[in-house]
Amino acid sequence: MSPDCSPSSLGMAASNGLPMPSDSNGPVSREEKPKSKTDSKDVPSTDNDFLAADANRLKKNPEIVQAFEKIVAEETGGTPTGRRKFVRLSWRTIARRTGRISATTAGRWLRKRKFSLRSNVKRLSGPPHPDRNRQFKLIRRETTRFKNSGLPVISIDAKNKELIGNFAQNGRKWEAKGKREEVDAHDFPNKTTLKAIPYGIYDVARNEGLVEVGTSRNTARFAVDSVRRWWMTVGMFVYAGVTRLLILADSGGSNGCRIWMWKKLLGEFATETGLTITVRHYPRGASKWNPIEHRLFGPIARNWAGQPLRTMKTLLGFVRGTTTRTGLKVKARWNRRRYPPKETVSKEEKAQLNFKRHDVIPLWNYTVYPKSK
């Protein structure tokens, strides 16, 4: 050891606050320790730094971005003059075809060019019917006229089938940490699994609903039985003495505008009660405008969101417990009746039906009259 680097001299230097001497083989002080790669200012740490690094690299290799844009342009879909565009390739595929960038860089460049992950949007319902707006005006005018006259207006429809059992339910609910509810991994019903069919009747003026939950089939007979149940338990009491009824329904399903069994059974119901029933159907693809969809079925779906419907009692409880800020009240009942499928109406029965199509859009508008006894 050299005299200048003796232990005593080192100790004196340290005690006097002098810098420690060093040589090529000795220890390295903090001030002289080289910076690691993570401490280097050349390594980007934010998105802006990444973009700056990309810009510097592209100045030296402009052919990279040209190759990237060519690949993206060939695989870009969407309307030529519109703002909605999409790429059919993944980040890794674009990076592999470009050859000199990573998948992360490819994704960053796509975002810079206003690309992002997007899901499909269910918005198109086919070409609009030429009488669509005219039918909406007829429905609005007729609904207002009935309500102002104190006559009942009901909106009817069947909700999607619900599996009864330990099955997953769409939506989320508040739960304590570590207490997530477990359900079956697959929604595979067996022969004993009940399939609930909620059929709703919504009173537009009174903001009240009745839901008949069937476990057989969604047929025209089931639909008319549900309307009959509403009238016998609610309608005939709150609308005592009325002779008219307006029904708002979709164009398809068990109560569709082309279902003859629906018209036949509705005529039998009219004869039983003495009601003159006017039916107005919503245009094709416009079922979401039916009041029952967002005033009754919507709140019900939000009420049981994330709740497995393990028993019929549970389902009925959620339906009955549904309410809104506007004061919605709902009644529910389990209809255990078995309904036969594919019932038909003969030509003779069609000729005997006591109903009349309206002059304006007769397919969607008609009135069923009671037969004289």
TIROKOL-30537 format. One line per 2 residues: number of its first residue (from 0); for each residue z, y, x of N, C-alpha, C. Coordinates in steps of 0.1 Angstrom, whole numbers, plus 2048, in hexadecimal, padded with zeros to 3 digits. Last residue first. Example, Ala and Ser with C-alpha at 12.3 -4.5 7.8 and 13.67 -1.06 7.14 Angstrom:
2
1	847/7EA/880/847/7F5/889/84F/800/881 ~ 84E/7C7/884/84E/7D3/87B/84E/7DF/884
% end
This chain:
373
372	6F0/78D/321/6F6/780/31E/6F3/77D/30F ~ 6D7/79B/336/6DE/79C/329/6E3/78E/326
370	6DC/79E/359/6D4/798/34E/6DD/799/341 ~ 6DD/7BB/36D/6E4/7AF/367/6DC/7AB/35B
368	6C6/7C2/387/6CC/7C5/37A/6D3/7B9/375 ~ 6C1/7D0/3A7/6C3/7C3/3A0/6CB/7C7/393
366	6A8/7E3/3B8/6B4/7E3/3AF/6B5/7D6/3A7 ~ 69D/7EB/3D9/69C/7E5/3CC/6A9/7E5/3C4
364	68E/7F1/3F7/696/7F7/3ED/693/7F0/3DF ~ 67E/7E5/40A/68B/7E8/40E/694/7EE/403
362	665/7E2/3FD/66B/7D7/404/67A/7D9/407 ~ 65E/7FB/3F2/663/7F0/3E9/66A/7E4/3F0
360	65B/818/3F8/65F/80D/401/665/802/3FA ~ 65E/823/3D8/65E/828/3E6/663/81D/3EF
358	662/815/3C0/654/81A/3C4/653/81E/3D2 ~ 677/7F8/3C3/675/806/3C1/667/80A/3C5
356	677/7DA/3B0/675/7E1/3BD/673/7F0/3BA ~ 68F/7CC/39C/684/7D4/39C/683/7DB/3AA
354	69A/7AD/38C/69C/7B8/396/68F/7BF/397 ~ 6A2/793/380/6A2/7A0/37A/6A4/7AB/384
352	68E/776/384/698/77F/38A/696/78D/384 ~ 67A/765/37C/685/768/373/68F/772/378
350	66A/761/392/665/768/387/66F/76C/37D ~ 67B/751/3A2/677/75F/3A6/672/767/39B
348	67B/73A/393/688/741/394/685/750/399 ~ 661/731/397/666/734/389/672/73D/38A
346	660/72D/3B2/658/738/3AD/65D/73B/39F ~ 682/727/3BF/675/723/3BA/66D/72F/3B4
344	693/72B/3DC/691/730/3CF/683/72D/3CB ~ 6AA/717/3F1/69D/71E/3EE/69D/722/3DF
342	6C0/714/40C/6BE/714/3FE/6B1/71C/3FB ~ 6C8/70D/427/6BA/70D/423/6B9/70C/414
340	6E9/6FD/425/6DE/705/42C/6D1/704/424 ~ 707/703/411/6FB/6FA/415/6F0/703/41C
338	727/70A/41C/71B/70F/416/70F/707/41B ~ 748/705/415/73D/700/41C/730/704/415
336	764/71C/416/75A/715/40E/74E/711/418 ~ 778/72A/421/777/71C/426/76B/715/41E
334	77D/749/42C/775/742/421/772/734/427 ~ 799/75C/432/791/750/437/78A/749/42C
332	799/77F/431/79C/772/42B/793/768/431 ~ 7A5/7A1/434/79E/795/439/7A2/789/433
330	7A3/7C4/433/7A8/7B8/42E/79F/7AD/433 ~ 7A9/7E3/442/7A1/7D7/442/7A9/7CC/43C
328	7A6/806/444/7AE/7FB/440/7A5/7EF/43E ~ 7A5/824/458/79E/818/453/7A8/80D/44F
326	7AC/83F/45F/7B3/837/454/7AD/82B/44F ~ 7A2/84C/474/79D/850/467/7A4/848/45C
324	7AA/83D/48A/7B1/84A/487/7AD/850/479 ~ 7AC/81B/47E/7A6/826/486/7AE/833/482
322	7B3/7F7/480/7B4/805/47A/7AE/80F/483 ~ 7BA/7D5/47C/7B1/7E0/481/7B2/7EC/479
320	7C9/7C0/472/7D0/7CB/47A/7C7/7D6/47F ~ 7B6/7AF/468/7BF/7B6/45F/7C6/7C2/466
318	7AB/7A5/480/7A3/7AC/476/7AB/7B5/46D ~ 7C1/799/48C/7BB/7A4/493/7B2/7AC/489
316	7C6/785/479/7D0/78F/47C/7CA/79B/483 ~ 7AF/775/47A/7B2/77D/46D/7BC/788/470
314	7B3/76B/494/7A7/773/490/7AA/77B/484 ~ 7CB/75C/491/7CA/767/49A/7BF/770/497
312	7C3/749/47E/7CE/753/47A/7CE/75F/484 ~ 7B2/73A/48C/7AC/742/481/7B7/74D/47D
310	7B9/73B/4AF/7BB/736/4A2/7B5/73F/498 ~ 7B1/749/4C6/7B4/73A/4C7/7B6/734/4B9
308	7A0/75F/4D2/7A2/75C/4C4/7A5/74D/4C3 ~ 7AB/772/4ED/7A6/765/4E9/7AA/762/4DA
306	7A5/793/4F2/7AF/78A/4EB/7A8/77D/4E7 ~ 792/7A6/4FB/79A/79F/505/7A5/795/4FF
304	794/7B7/4DC/78E/7B6/4E9/797/7B0/4F4 ~ 79C/7BB/4C2/79E/7AE/4C8/798/7AC/4D6
302	795/7D6/4BE/7A3/7D1/4BC/7A6/7C4/4C2 ~ 77A/7D8/4C2/783/7DE/4CC/791/7D9/4CA
300	771/7CA/4AC/76E/7C5/4B9/777/7CB/4C4 ~ 77A/7DB/498/77F/7CD/498/77D/7C8/4A6
298	76B/7F3/49C/77A/7F3/49E/780/7E5/49F ~ 751/7E7/496/754/7ED/4A3/763/7ED/4A6
296	752/7DF/47C/750/7D5/486/754/7DB/494 ~ 756/7FA/46F/75E/7EE/46D/75E/7E4/478
294	746/80E/479/752/812/472/75B/806/46F ~ 72F/804/485/738/80C/48D/745/810/486
292	725/7F2/470/725/7EF/47E/72F/7F6/486 ~ 725/7FE/457/72F/7F3/45A/730/7F0/468
290	70F/810/455/71D/815/457/727/80A/45B ~ 6F3/809/468/6FA/805/45D/709/808/45F
288	6E7/80E/480/6EA/81A/478/6F2/816/46B ~ 6E2/7F6/48B/6ED/7FD/490/6F1/80A/488
286	6CA/7EE/47F/6D6/7E9/47A/6E2/7F0/47F ~ 6AF/7F4/484/6B9/7FF/482/6C6/7FA/47C
284	69C/7E0/485/6A1/7E6/492/6AB/7F1/491 ~ 68E/7E9/467/68F/7E0/471/693/7E6/47E
282	6A3/7FF/452/696/7FA/458/698/7F0/463 ~ 6BB/7F3/43A/6B8/7FB/445/6AB/7F6/44C
280	6B7/7F1/416/6B8/7EA/423/6B4/7F4/42E ~ 6C9/7F4/3F9/6C0/7FB/402/6C2/7F5/410
278	6CD/7EB/3D8/6CE/7E6/3E6/6C4/7EF/3EE ~ 6E0/7EF/3BB/6D5/7F4/3C3/6D7/7F0/3D2
276	6EA/7DE/39F/6EC/7DE/3AE/6DF/7E4/3B4 ~ 6FD/7E1/384/6EF/7E4/388/6F0/7E7/397
274	715/7CA/378/711/7D5/381/702/7D5/383 ~ 720/7B5/36A/71A/7C0/362/715/7CB/36B
272	72A/79F/376/732/7AB/376/72C/7B6/36E ~ 717/78A/373/725/788/371/72D/794/36F
270	6FF/797/379/701/793/36C/70F/790/369 ~ 703/79B/395/701/7A7/38C/703/7A3/37D
268	703/781/39E/70F/789/39F/70F/795/396 ~ 6E9/77A/399/6F3/773/392/701/77B/392
266	6DC/78C/3AB/6DA/78D/39C/6E4/786/394 ~ 6E5/781/3C2/6E9/78E/3BF/6E7/791/3B0
264	6D7/769/3C2/6E5/769/3C0/6EB/776/3BD ~ 6BC/774/3C5/6C0/76C/3B9/6CF/76C/3B7
262	6BD/782/3DD/6BA/789/3D1/6BF/781/3C5 ~ 6C3/76D/3EF/6CC/778/3EE/6CA/780/3E1
260	6AD/75D/3EB/6B9/758/3E7/6C4/763/3E6 ~ 699/76D/3F8/699/76B/3E9/6A6/766/3E4
258	698/782/411/69F/776/40D/6A0/776/3FD ~ 68F/79A/41B/685/790/417/68B/783/412
256	6A4/7AA/423/69B/7AF/418/691/7A5/413 ~ 6C2/796/428/6B6/79D/42C/6AD/7A1/420
254	6DB/78A/42A/6D9/794/41F/6CC/79C/422 ~ 6DA/77B/441/6DC/774/434/6DA/77D/428
252	6C1/78C/454/6CD/785/452/6CE/77F/445 ~ 6B3/7AE/450/6B3/7A0/453/6C0/799/450
250	6B8/7C8/449/6AB/7C2/444/6AB/7B3/447 ~ 6DA/7CF/43F/6CF/7CE/449/6C3/7C8/442
248	6E5/7E4/423/6E4/7D8/42B/6D9/7D8/435 ~ 6F8/7F2/40A/6F0/7F6/416/6F0/7E9/41F
246	6F9/7F4/3E8/6FC/7EC/3F3/6F2/7F0/3FF ~ 709/803/3CC/6FF/805/3D7/703/7FC/3E3
244	70D/7FE/3AA/712/7FB/3B7/706/7FC/3C1 ~ 718/807/389/70E/807/394/715/804/3A1
242	72C/809/377/721/800/374/716/7FF/37E ~ 750/80D/376/742/811/37B/738/806/377
240	769/805/36E/760/80B/364/753/80E/369 ~ 77A/80A/38C/77B/805/37F/771/80C/375
238	77C/809/3A8/770/80F/3A1/76F/809/393 ~ 792/7FB/3AF/791/809/3B3/785/810/3AD
236	78D/7E3/3A2/799/7EA/39F/798/7F9/3A3 ~ 775/7D8/3AA/777/7DA/39C/783/7E1/398
234	779/7D7/3C7/770/7E0/3C0/773/7E3/3B2 ~ 78D/7C3/3CD/78F/7D1/3D0/786/7DA/3C7
232	788/7A9/3C4/796/7AC/3C9/798/7BB/3CC ~ 76E/7A8/3BA/779/7A2/3B2/787/7A6/3B7
230	75F/7B4/3CF/760/7BA/3C2/76C/7B5/3BA ~ 763/7A3/3E5/768/7B1/3E6/769/7B7/3D8
228	758/78B/3DA/766/78B/3DD/76B/79A/3DE ~ 73D/793/3D8/745/790/3CC/754/790/3CE
226	737/795/3F3/737/7A1/3EB/73E/79F/3DE ~ 73B/77A/3FA/743/784/401/743/791/3F8
224	727/76E/3EB/735/76A/3E8/73E/775/3EE ~ 711/778/3F8/713/77D/3EA/722/779/3E6
222	713/76B/411/713/77A/410/717/77E/402 ~ 712/750/40A/71E/755/410/71F/764/40F
220	6F8/750/400/703/74D/3F7/710/752/3FD ~ 6E9/754/417/6E9/75E/40D/6F4/75C/403
218	6FE/74A/434/6F3/749/42A/6F4/754/420 ~ 70B/740/44E/709/74D/449/6FC/74D/440
216	721/724/449/714/729/44D/713/737/447 ~ 741/720/44F/736/717/44C/728/71C/451
214	756/730/450/755/727/45B/74A/71D/458 ~ 75B/754/44A/756/746/446/756/73D/453
212	76E/76D/440/76B/765/44D/767/757/448 ~ 768/78B/433/769/77D/42F/765/775/43C
210	778/7AA/433/770/7A0/43C/773/792/437 ~ 776/7CA/427/77A/7BC/424/771/7B3/42C
208	780/7EC/42C/778/7E0/42F/77E/7D3/42A ~ 77E/80F/426/785/802/425/77B/7F7/427
206	776/829/41F/779/825/42D/782/819/42D ~ 76C/832/407/77B/830/408/77F/82C/417
204	750/833/40A/758/83F/405/767/83D/408 ~ 748/81A/414/745/826/41B/74E/832/417
202	757/7FC/418/756/806/40E/754/814/415 ~ 748/7E0/426/74F/7ED/429/74C/7F7/41E
200	74B/7BF/42C/747/7C8/421/74F/7D5/423 ~ 741/7A6/443/748/7B2/43F/742/7B9/434
198	747/787/44F/73E/78E/446/746/79A/440 ~ 74B/773/46B/751/77F/463/746/786/45C
196	74D/754/471/742/75D/46D/748/768/465 ~ 759/73E/48A/75C/748/480/750/751/47E
194	758/71E/490/750/72A/493/752/734/488 ~ 76F/707/49E/76B/70F/493/763/71B/498
192	76A/6E8/4AD/76C/6F6/4AF/767/6FE/4A3 ~ 764/6CD/4AB/770/6D2/4A3/772/6E1/4A5
190	74F/6C9/4BB/74D/6C7/4AD/759/6CC/4A5 ~ 752/6E4/4D3/750/6D6/4D0/74F/6D5/4C0
188	744/6FE/4E7/74B/6F9/4DC/748/6EB/4DA ~ 749/70C/505/741/700/500/749/6FB/4F4
186	74D/722/519/74D/723/50A/744/718/504 ~ 760/71A/535/753/71A/52E/756/71B/51F
184	77B/71D/53D/771/723/546/763/723/53F ~ 793/729/525/78A/71E/52A/77F/725/532
182	7AB/741/532/7A4/73A/527/79A/730/52D ~ 7C9/752/539/7BF/749/53D/7B9/742/531
180	7D3/773/53E/7D2/768/534/7C6/75F/538 ~ 7E7/77F/558/7DA/77E/552/7D9/772/549
178	7FE/789/565/7FF/782/559/7F2/782/551 ~ 7FE/799/57C/801/78B/57E/802/783/571
176	80A/7B6/56B/804/7B0/577/808/7A2/578 ~ 804/7B6/547/80C/7B8/553/806/7B1/55F
174	7E7/7C4/537/7F0/7B9/53A/7F8/7BC/546 ~ 7D0/7D0/51F/7DB/7D4/529/7E4/7C8/52A
172	7AF/7C2/51E/7BC/7C6/518/7C6/7C9/523 ~ 78C/7C1/51A/798/7C1/522/7A4/7C6/51A
170	76E/7AE/510/777/7B9/510/783/7B7/519 ~ 769/78E/4FF/764/79A/506/76E/7A5/505
168	77C/771/504/778/77C/4FB/774/788/503 ~ 77B/74E/50A/77B/75C/50F/776/766/504
166	78E/737/4F6/781/73C/4FC/783/74B/500 ~ 79E/724/4E8/7A2/72A/4F4/796/72E/4FC
164	792/72C/4C6/797/723/4D0/79B/72B/4DD ~ 776/732/4B5/784/731/4B3/78A/727/4BD
162	75C/748/4BB/761/73B/4BD/770/73B/4BC ~ 74A/75C/4A4/755/75B/4AE/75A/74D/4AF
160	72A/76A/49D/733/75F/49C/73E/760/4A7 ~ 727/78D/494/723/782/49D/72E/777/49B
158	729/797/471/72B/799/47F/728/78C/487 ~ 714/7A1/457/71B/796/45D/71D/799/46C
156	718/7BB/43F/711/7B5/44A/71A/7AA/44F ~ 716/7D8/42A/719/7CA/42C/712/7C5/438
154	725/7F4/419/71C/7F0/425/720/7E2/428 ~ 726/801/3F9/72B/7F8/403/721/7F5/40D
152	730/818/3E2/726/816/3EC/72C/80D/3F7 ~ 738/81F/3C0/73B/818/3CD/72E/816/3D5
150	739/841/3B3/734/833/3B2/736/82C/3C0 ~ 73E/85B/3B1/749/852/3B0/745/844/3AF
148	729/86C/3B5/72B/868/3A7/737/85E/3A6 ~ 729/86F/3D0/72C/87B/3C8/72F/877/3B9
146	720/856/3D7/72E/85A/3DB/732/866/3D2 ~ 706/855/3CD/70F/84C/3C8/71E/851/3CB
144	6FA/86A/3DD/6FA/86B/3CE/704/862/3C8 ~ 6FD/861/3F7/704/86E/3F3/705/86E/3E4
142	6ED/84A/3F6/6FB/849/3F9/703/855/3F4 ~ 6D3/856/3F1/6D9/84D/3E7/6E8/84C/3E9
140	6CF/865/409/6CF/86C/3FC/6D6/863/3F1 ~ 6D0/851/41D/6DA/85C/41D/6DB/863/40F
138	6BB/841/414/6C8/83B/415/6D3/846/415 ~ 6A5/853/417/6A8/84D/40A/6B7/847/40A
136	6A6/858/432/6A9/863/429/6AC/85D/41B ~ 6A0/83E/43C/6AD/844/440/6B0/850/436
134	686/83C/433/690/833/42E/69E/839/430 ~ 679/84F/443/679/850/434/684/848/42E
132	67B/844/45C/682/850/459/683/853/44A ~ 66A/82C/458/678/82C/45D/680/838/458
130	650/827/451/659/82C/446/668/82D/44B ~ 645/81C/468/640/829/463/649/82F/458
128	65C/80F/47F/655/80D/473/650/81B/46E ~ 657/810/4A3/65E/814/497/655/812/48A
126	653/7F3/4B8/64D/7FF/4B2/654/803/4A5 ~ 672/7E8/4C6/665/7E6/4C1/65F/7F3/4BB
124	68A/7F2/4CF/68A/7E8/4C3/67C/7E7/4BE ~ 69A/7F9/4ED/68D/7F8/4E6/68E/7EE/4DB
122	6B3/7F6/4F8/6B0/802/4F1/6A4/801/4E8 ~ 6C7/7E9/50E/6C1/7E5/502/6BF/7F1/4F8
120	6C1/7EC/530/6C6/7F4/524/6BF/7EF/518 ~ 6CC/7DB/54D/6C2/7DD/542/6C9/7E4/537
118	6DC/7ED/568/6DB/7E2/55F/6D0/7E5/554 ~ 6D7/7F7/58A/6D8/7FA/57C/6D6/7ED/573
116	6DD/804/5A9/6DE/7F8/5A1/6E0/7FC/592 ~ 6C5/81E/5B4/6D3/818/5B2/6D2/80C/5A9
114	6B3/837/5C5/6B3/82A/5BF/6C2/825/5BE ~ 6B0/850/5D1/6B4/850/5C3/6B2/842/5BD
112	6AC/84E/5ED/6A0/850/5E5/6A3/84E/5D6 ~ 6C5/847/5F5/6C0/855/5F9/6B4/858/5F0
110	6C5/82D/5ED/6CE/836/5E6/6C9/845/5E9 ~ 6B3/823/601/6B0/822/5F3/6B8/82C/5EB
108	6C2/827/618/6B5/82E/616/6B1/82E/608 ~ 6D7/815/614/6DA/823/615/6CD/82C/613
106	6C9/7FC/614/6D0/801/608/6D3/810/608 ~ 6C0/7FC/62E/6B7/7FC/624/6BD/801/617
104	6D9/7FB/63C/6D0/807/63D/6C6/808/632 ~ 6E1/7E1/634/6E9/7ED/630/6E1/7FA/631
102	6CE/7D2/640/6CE/7D2/632/6D6/7DE/62D ~ 6BF/7E4/65C/6C8/7DA/656/6C8/7DB/647
100	69E/7E5/66B/6AA/7EB/665/6B2/7E0/65F ~ 687/7DA/674/68F/7E1/67E/69B/7E8/678
98	679/7CC/65F/67A/7C6/66C/684/7CD/676 ~ 66F/7CD/645/66E/7D9/64E/66F/7D5/65C
96	676/7B4/63B/668/7B8/63C/666/7C4/645 ~ 692/7B5/63D/68B/7AB/645/67C/7AF/646
94	698/7CB/62C/69B/7CC/63A/693/7C2/643 ~ 68F/7C0/614/689/7CC/619/68C/7CD/628
92	6A1/7AA/612/693/7A8/613/68B/7B4/618 ~ 6BA/7B7/611/6B7/7AE/61C/6A8/7AC/61D
90	6B8/7C5/5F9/6BA/7CC/605/6B5/7C3/611 ~ 69E/7B6/5E4/6AC/7B8/5E8/6AC/7C0/5F5
88	684/7C3/5CE/689/7BC/5DA/697/7BF/5DD ~ 67B/7D3/5BA/67C/7C5/5B7/682/7BD/5C2
86	688/7F2/5B0/682/7EA/5BB/685/7DC/5B8 ~ 67F/80B/597/688/800/59C/680/7F9/5A7
84	683/82A/584/67B/821/58D/685/816/592 ~ 680/844/56F/686/837/570/67E/82E/579
82	671/85A/56B/67C/85B/575/683/84E/577 ~ 64D/858/568/65B/859/563/665/859/56F
80	634/853/56F/638/861/56F/646/863/56A ~ 633/836/570/62E/83E/57B/633/84D/57B
78	650/824/568/645/82C/563/640/835/56F ~ 656/806/57D/65A/811/574/64E/819/570
76	65A/7FA/59F/655/7F9/591/65A/805/589 ~ 651/7F3/5C0/658/7FC/5B7/652/7FB/5A9
74	646/7E6/5D5/64E/7DE/5CD/656/7E7/5C3 ~ 637/7F9/5E4/630/7ED/5DE/638/7E6/5D4
72	64B/80B/5EC/641/80F/5E2/63A/804/5DC ~ 65A/7FB/5FE/660/7FF/5F2/656/803/5E7
70	646/7F9/613/64C/7ED/60C/652/7F0/5FF ~ 643/814/619/638/80C/615/63C/800/60D
68	65D/81B/622/657/821/616/64B/81A/611 ~ 65E/80B/63A/668/80A/62F/662/80F/622
66	649/815/64A/649/807/645/652/805/639 ~ 653/82F/64D/646/82D/647/645/81F/642
64	66B/82A/65B/66C/82F/64D/65E/82E/646 ~ 65F/821/673/668/819/66B/669/81D/65D
62	64F/834/67E/648/829/678/651/820/670 ~ 65F/846/68B/65B/849/67E/654/83E/677
60	675/845/6A1/66D/83A/69C/668/83D/68E ~ 681/85E/6A7/67B/856/6B2/672/84B/6AD
58	689/866/68E/681/86F/696/67A/868/6A1 ~ 699/851/686/68B/852/680/683/85C/688
56	6B0/856/694/6A9/84A/697/69A/84B/692 ~ 6B9/86D/687/6B6/86D/696/6AD/861/69A
54	6BC/864/66D/6B2/86E/670/6AF/86F/67F ~ 6D1/852/670/6C4/84D/66C/6B9/857/66F
52	6E5/863/677/6E1/859/681/6D3/854/67D ~ 6E7/871/65F/6E3/878/66B/6DE/86F/676
50	6EF/85D/64E/6E2/863/64C/6DD/86A/658 ~ 708/857/65A/6FE/84D/65A/6F0/853/658
48	715/870/655/713/86C/663/708/861/664 ~ 716/86F/639/70E/879/640/70B/876/64E
46	727/859/636/719/858/632/711/862/638 ~ 73B/856/655/739/859/647/72A/857/643
44	73A/84E/66F/745/84A/667/744/84D/659 ~ 725/844/68A/727/84B/67E/732/845/676
42	72A/849/6AD/72B/83F/6A2/72D/846/695 ~ 72C/85D/6BF/71F/859/6BB/71E/84F/6B0
40	746/861/6C6/741/86A/6BC/733/866/6B7 ~ 75A/844/6CA/74F/84C/6CE/74A/855/6C3
38	76D/833/6C3/771/841/6C5/766/84A/6C8 ~ 761/81A/6C3/765/820/6B6/76A/82E/6B7
36	75D/815/6DE/751/818/6D5/755/81E/6C8 ~ 777/827/6F0/770/81B/6EB/764/81F/6E2
34	778/83C/70D/778/83A/6FF/771/82E/6FA ~ 78B/835/72B/77E/837/724/77F/834/715
32	7A6/847/737/7A2/83A/731/795/83D/729 ~ 7B0/85D/742/7A4/858/748/79F/84B/742
30	7C8/863/735/7BD/86D/735/7B0/868/73A ~ 7D7/84C/739/7D1/84E/72C/7C6/858/72C
28	7CD/83C/759/7D5/844/751/7CF/847/743 ~ 7CB/81B/765/7C3/827/760/7CC/82F/757
26	7D7/80C/783/7D7/80E/775/7D0/81B/771 ~ 7BF/804/79E/7CC/807/798/7CB/809/78A
24	7A7/802/7AB/7AD/7F6/7A7/7BA/7F8/79F ~ 79F/81C/7B0/796/814/7A8/79C/807/7A3
22	7BD/82F/7AB/7B2/82B/7B3/7A9/821/7AA ~ 7D3/84B/7A4/7CC/83E/7A0/7C1/83B/7AA
20	7F1/85D/79F/7E5/85A/7A6/7DF/84C/7A2 ~ 7FD/86F/783/7FE/863/78A/7F1/860/792
18	805/891/783/7FC/886/77F/7FD/87A/788 ~ 828/89A/781/81B/89B/788/812/890/783
16	842/89B/779/838/89E/76F/82A/89F/775 ~ 855/893/78B/851/8A1/78B/846/8A5/781
14	856/878/786/862/880/782/85F/88F/782 ~ 83E/870/791/840/86E/782/84B/877/77E
12	842/876/7AC/837/87C/7A4/839/87C/795 ~ 857/865/7B1/859/873/7B2/84E/87A/7AA
10	84B/84C/7AE/856/850/7A5/858/85F/7A5 ~ 838/84D/7C2/834/84C/7B4/83E/850/7AA
8	848/84D/7D9/840/859/7D5/83B/859/7C7 ~ 853/834/7D7/85C/840/7D6/854/84C/7D2
6	83E/822/7D9/845/823/7CC/84D/830/7CB ~ 821/833/7E8/82D/82B/7E9/835/82C/7DC
4	809/83F/7ED/80B/838/7E0/817/82F/7E0 ~ 807/849/806/807/853/7FB/80A/84D/7ED
2	807/833/816/813/83B/816/813/845/80A ~ 7F8/816/806/7F8/823/80E/804/82B/80C
0	800/7F4/809/800/800/800/800/80C/809
% end
